[in-house]
Amino acid sequence: MVTWGILGAGSIAGALVHAIRAEGGTVRAVASRSAERVAAFATEFEIEHGLVGYDTLLADPEIDAVYVATTNDLHHRNALDAIAAGKAVLCEKPFALNLAQAEEIAAAARAAGVFVMEAMWMRFIPAIEALLAAVTDGAVGSVQSVHADFAFNAGAGPGHRLVEPSLGGGALLDLGVYTIAFAHLVLGEPSTVKAQARIGASGVDEQVATVLGFPDGSVATGYASFVAASPMEGRVVGTDGYVRVHAPFHNPDRFDVVGLDGATTINEVPHGDTGYRFEIAEVHRALRAGETESPRRPLADTLAIMKILDEVRRQIGVEYPGE
C-alpha cells in the first residue's frame, strides 16, 4: 500500500484523496499554510494528520509519496523539498512556473533517483488512451490538424488566484496547458509557436490563443479563457476524416470518428469516475515496479510542454514576480 501526504487543501486535493483511496492507497497527512483550512480538510476527509506548514509532513518516514496541490507559485519549491526528503512526487499542473524551474525539478529527481510525474491526468483517461490508439492505427489517415478549446467564465474578481501574478495566475498555465498538451499527445513537439492574448488589469492573460506548427506541415490551434465559455471539445483532423472528442475534451467518455463520406463511428469509453484515479494507478504501478519516471508521462514530455508555455508567455508579455 502506498501512503500519501498532500500539500495543499483545495478542491482538487479533495478529489485526489478519493482517487488515492479508490486505487488502494492511504492518505496519512495533509498540510497547508492555513490552520483553519487544513483542519476543516482533515476533518472532512477523515485524515489523521492535518498540519500547518509542510516540513512535518515531508519529514514523516511513513509517507511514501507526496501530491503537490498548492498554488502554481509553490510547485517548484514544494517539489524540490519533497524530492530532498526522498518522497515520490505527483505535481499538479503547471509543473512549475517556467522551464528553468521544471528542469531543476527534473534534475533533482534524477539525481536522487526519486519518482516524479506531472499530474497531467488527461493522459491517463481511458477515452484519451483509446483515441490515441485509434489515431495511431490510422482511423483518420494522416493527421493534419488538432484543435482544443478550454474556456469558462470563472467570475474571477480581484485577488482570485487566476488573476494574481504572484500566484502564477492566467488562463495559459491553468487551462491552456491542456490544449497544448492535447496537441503534443497527437503531434509531438512543434517547430513553431504563435500566440495572441488579452491581458487583464492585473497583468496576466485572461484569454489566450495558440497556433503550433510542426515539421511535417501539420498545425494545432488552442483557445483558453476564464472570462468566456466554449464547447470544450477537441478535434483531430486527418486526410481520411476527423475525430470529435466530446466535452470535456480533457476528461471525455466519448469520441466520434467521422469518415470522408460522413459515416460516424461512436466510441463510448465511460469510466464512471472523476478521472483522477487513473493517474494515481500509474503512480502506484510505477512505484511497485521501482521506476523513477512514467513511460506514459515521462519528464521529457513535461519539459517539452513547459518550453512551449514559456514561448507563449514571452510572446504575450506575461511575467511573474521573481522571474
C-alpha positions in Angstrom: 0.0 0.0 0.0 1.3 3.5 -0.9 1.0 6.0 1.9 0.5 9.6 0.7 0.8 13.1 2.1 -0.9 16.0 0.4 0.4 19.5 0.2 -2.5 21.9 -0.2 -6.1 21.7 0.9 -8.1 22.9 -2.0 -10.9 21.2 -4.0 -8.6 19.3 -6.3 -6.7 17.9 -3.3 -10.0 16.5 -2.1 -10.7 14.8 -5.4 -7.2 13.2 -5.2 -8.0 11.8 -1.7 -10.9 9.9 -3.2 -8.7 8.8 -6.1 -5.9 7.5 -3.9 -8.2 5.5 -1.7 -10.0 4.1 -4.8 -6.7 2.8 -6.0 -5.8 1.1 -2.7 -3.6 3.8 -1.3 -4.0 5.7 2.0 -3.7 9.3 2.9 -1.8 9.8 6.2 -1.5 13.6 6.3 -2.4 16.9 4.7 -0.6 20.1 5.1 -1.4 23.8 4.3 -0.3 27.2 5.4 -3.8 27.9 6.7 -4.6 26.3 10.0 -8.3 26.8 9.5 -8.4 25.3 6.0 -6.2 22.3 6.9 -8.3 21.4 10.0 -11.5 21.5 8.0 -10.0 19.4 5.2 -8.6 16.8 7.6 -12.0 16.5 9.3 -14.0 16.3 6.1 -11.8 13.6 4.5 -11.0 11.8 7.8 -7.3 12.2 7.5 -5.3 11.5 10.7 -2.9 14.4 10.5 -3.8 18.0 9.5 -0.6 20.0 9.6 0.2 23.7 9.4 3.3 24.2 7.2 4.9 21.5 5.1 8.1 20.4 6.9 6.5 18.0 9.3 4.7 16.1 6.5 7.9 15.9 4.4 9.8 14.6 7.4 7.4 11.8 8.1 9.1 8.4 7.4 5.8 6.7 6.9 4.8 8.8 3.9 5.9 7.3 0.5 4.5 9.8 -1.9 3.6 13.5 -1.9 0.9 15.1 -4.1 1.7 18.8 -4.6 -1.7 20.6 -4.9 -0.6 24.1 -3.8 -0.9 27.3 -5.8 1.2 27.5 -9.0 3.9 29.6 -7.5 4.7 27.0 -4.9 5.0 23.9 -7.1 8.7 24.3 -7.7 9.7 24.8 -4.1 7.4 22.1 -2.8 8.5 19.5 -5.4 12.2 20.2 -4.6 11.6 19.9 -0.9 9.7 16.6 -1.3 12.5 15.2 -3.5 15.1 16.2 -1.0 13.0 14.3 1.6 13.1 11.2 -0.6 9.4 11.2 -1.4 7.9 10.2 -4.7 6.1 13.3 -6.2 3.0 13.8 -8.2 2.9 17.5 -9.0 -0.1 19.4 -10.3 -0.1 21.4 -13.5 1.6 23.6 -14.3 4.6 21.5 -13.2 6.4 24.8 -12.5 6.2 28.5 -13.5 8.8 28.1 -16.2 11.1 25.8 -18.0 14.1 26.6 -15.8 12.2 25.6 -12.7 10.9 22.5 -14.3 14.4 21.5 -15.4 15.6 22.0 -11.9 12.9 19.6 -10.5 13.7 17.0 -13.2 17.4 17.2 -12.5 16.9 16.9 -8.7 14.6 13.9 -9.2 17.0 12.1 -11.5 20.0 12.8 -9.2 18.1 11.5 -6.2 16.6 8.5 -8.0 13.1 9.6 -6.9 9.9 9.1 -8.9 8.4 12.4 -10.1 5.5 12.9 -12.5 3.4 15.8 -13.6 -0.3 15.3 -12.8 -1.4 15.5 -16.4 -4.4 13.3 -15.7 -5.8 13.8 -19.2 -3.0 11.5 -20.4 -4.4 8.5 -18.5 -8.2 8.9 -19.2 -9.4 5.7 -20.9 -11.1 7.5 -23.8 -7.9 9.5 -24.4 -5.9 6.3 -24.5 -8.4 4.8 -27.0 -8.3 8.0 -29.1 -4.6 7.9 -29.3 -4.6 4.2 -30.3 -7.2 4.9 -33.0 -5.3 7.8 -34.5 -2.1 5.8 -34.4 -3.9 3.0 -36.2 -4.9 5.3 -39.0 -8.5 5.9 -38.1 -8.4 9.4 -39.9 -5.4 8.8 -42.1 -2.5 11.3 -41.8 -3.2 13.9 -39.1 -3.2 17.4 -40.5 -4.5 19.4 -37.6 -5.5 19.3 -33.9 -7.8 21.7 -32.1 -8.9 22.1 -28.5 -10.7 24.8 -26.5 -10.9 25.1 -22.7 -12.9 28.2 -21.6 -15.4 29.0 -18.9 -16.4 32.2 -17.1 -14.8 31.8 -13.6 -16.0 35.1 -12.3 -12.5 35.7 -11.1 -12.5 39.1 -9.3 -9.5 40.9 -7.8 -7.5 38.7 -5.6 -8.6 35.4 -7.2 -5.7 33.1 -7.8 -6.4 33.1 -11.6 -5.8 36.8 -11.8 -3.0 37.1 -9.3 0.5 37.2 -10.8 2.2 36.3 -7.5 0.4 33.0 -7.6 1.2 32.2 -11.2 -2.2 33.2 -12.5 -3.5 33.4 -16.0 -5.5 31.3 -18.5 -2.4 29.7 -20.1 -1.0 27.9 -17.1 -4.3 26.7 -15.7 -6.3 26.0 -18.9 -4.1 26.4 -21.9 -1.7 23.8 -20.7 -4.4 21.2 -21.5 -5.0 22.4 -25.1 -1.2 22.4 -25.7 -0.7 19.0 -24.1 -3.5 17.6 -26.2 -1.8 18.7 -29.3 1.5 17.4 -28.1 0.0 14.0 -27.4 -1.1 13.7 -31.0 1.6 15.5 -32.9 4.6 15.7 -30.7 6.9 18.7 -30.4 6.2 21.8 -32.5 8.7 23.6 -34.6 6.9 27.0 -34.4 4.8 28.7 -31.8 2.5 31.7 -32.3 0.3 33.2 -29.6 -2.2 36.1 -29.0 -3.8 37.0 -25.7 -5.8 39.6 -23.9 -4.0 40.8 -20.8 -6.2 41.8 -17.9 -5.7 44.7 -15.4 -3.6 42.5 -13.1 -1.1 41.7 -15.8 -2.0 38.1 -16.5 -3.7 36.6 -19.6 -7.5 36.4 -19.3 -7.6 34.5 -22.6 -5.0 33.1 -25.0 -5.0 31.5 -28.4 -2.1 29.5 -29.8 -1.1 28.1 -33.1 1.6 25.4 -33.2 3.4 24.4 -36.4 5.0 21.0 -36.8 7.9 19.9 -39.1 5.6 17.9 -41.4 3.3 20.9 -42.0 0.5 19.9 -39.6 -0.9 22.5 -37.2 -2.6 22.7 -33.9 -4.8 25.5 -32.5 -5.8 26.1 -28.9 -8.0 28.6 -27.1 -8.2 29.0 -23.3 -10.1 31.6 -21.2 -11.5 32.2 -17.8 -13.8 35.1 -19.0 -15.8 33.3 -21.7 -17.4 29.9 -22.3 -16.6 27.4 -25.1 -17.7 24.0 -26.1 -14.6 22.5 -24.5 -14.2 19.9 -27.3 -11.3 18.6 -29.2 -10.7 17.8 -32.9 -8.2 15.6 -34.7 -8.4 16.2 -38.4 -6.8 13.9 -41.0 -6.7 13.1 -44.7 -9.4 10.4 -44.2 -11.8 12.1 -41.8 -11.8 13.6 -38.3 -12.2 12.8 -34.7 -14.6 14.8 -32.5 -13.7 14.5 -28.8 -16.8 15.3 -26.8 -16.7 17.7 -23.9 -14.8 18.0 -21.8 -12.0 17.0 -24.1 -9.5 16.6 -21.3 -11.8 14.1 -19.5 -14.1 12.6 -22.1 -16.1 9.5 -22.2 -16.8 9.5 -25.9 -15.2 10.4 -29.2 -16.6 10.0 -32.7 -14.7 9.1 -35.8 -16.2 10.7 -38.9 -15.1 9.4 -42.3 -15.0 11.3 -45.6 -18.4 10.0 -46.5 -19.9 11.3 -43.2 -20.2 7.8 -41.7 -19.7 8.1 -38.0 -18.3 5.5 -35.6 -19.2 6.3 -32.0 -16.7 5.3 -29.4 -18.0 5.3 -25.9 -15.4 4.8 -23.2 -17.1 5.8 -19.9 -15.1 5.4 -16.7 -17.7 6.3 -14.1 -15.3 8.4 -12.1 -13.9 11.9 -11.7 -11.0 10.7 -13.8 -8.2 11.3 -11.3 -7.8 7.7 -10.2 -6.1 6.7 -13.5 -3.0 8.9 -12.9 -2.9 7.6 -9.3 -3.0 4.0 -10.7 0.0 4.8 -12.8 2.0 6.3 -9.9 1.2 3.2 -7.8 2.2 0.9 -10.7 5.5 2.8 -11.2 6.4 2.7 -7.6 5.8 -1.0 -7.3 8.0 -1.5 -10.4 10.7 0.6 -9.0 10.5 3.2 -11.8 11.5 6.8 -11.4 9.5 8.1 -14.3 6.3 7.1 -16.0 6.8 5.8 -19.6 3.4 7.2 -20.4 4.1 10.7 -19.0 7.9 11.0 -18.9 9.6 14.2 -17.6 10.8 14.8 -21.2 7.1 15.4 -22.2 6.5 17.7 -19.3 9.6 19.8 -20.1 8.6 20.0 -23.8 5.2 21.5 -22.7 6.9 23.9 -20.3 9.1 25.1 -23.2 6.0 25.9 -25.3 4.4 27.7 -22.3 7.5 29.8 -21.9 7.5 30.9 -25.5 3.8 31.7 -25.4 4.3 33.9 -22.3 7.3 35.6 -24.0 5.1 36.5 -27.0 2.1 37.7 -24.9 4.3 39.6 -22.4 3.3 37.8 -19.2 6.0 37.6 -16.4 5.7 36.5 -12.8 7.3 38.1 -9.8 10.9 36.9 -9.4 11.4 35.7 -13.0 
